[in-house]
């Protein structure tokens, strides 16, 4: 084997090895990017949930206040109680989903859960009420029944507790949303870095193949040119010999 052939084969091996390495790098980048995008999707969903939950503590406080006002004036309180039950149920479900999903594990979520658990003893008697709050009489008109008086006392206690606790709970939810926002931003930056690495690996692979392929062409051109020169030289020699033979004759 000639020296040129050995050098050409060595370059082919180097190019093939480099191409294999770059292909593996691109594959790893794609896998890591897919996993990171999956986590980003979960983080974005958690961020949206946490942002929505920030309004619930204040809303619960307002609904308790509305329920207490209606009980005080002996107005119909069924719709106010139904609205409060729905808000409490949705808030508890969404906050539990963030915890059960396992995608969010930050101190702000744990503190928010602890604060929400403190609501349970005061809210459960209110939202579970199913009796008749009023009794009617010909002499006194509409008044609170015995169940209604107990219900009113529980609503008043829950309203005072919610007024004091809404601020801290809302602050923890805002801190949770801010933490998730930073997490999403950091994940987006890592994803951009991975994509850039994949693009650079693809460009490097293309450059390696481009630089290895054309090197064989100059040699083929030189060989072709050499053969053409040899044929031209042979033709000129035959012409010269023929001309010399003609002169001798």
LINKA-V255012 format. One record per run of one state. SS is the DSSP state (H for helix, E for strand, C for the rest). FROM is the first residue (numbers start at 1). TO is the last residue. If there is no record, write none. Layout:
ss from to
SS FROM TO
SS FROM TO
This chain:
ss from to
C 1 2
H 3 53
C 54 55
H 56 72
C 73 77
H 78 101
C 102 106
H 107 127
C 128 133
E 134 137
C 138 140
E 141 144
C 145 145
H 146 213
C 214 214
H 215 248
C 249 249
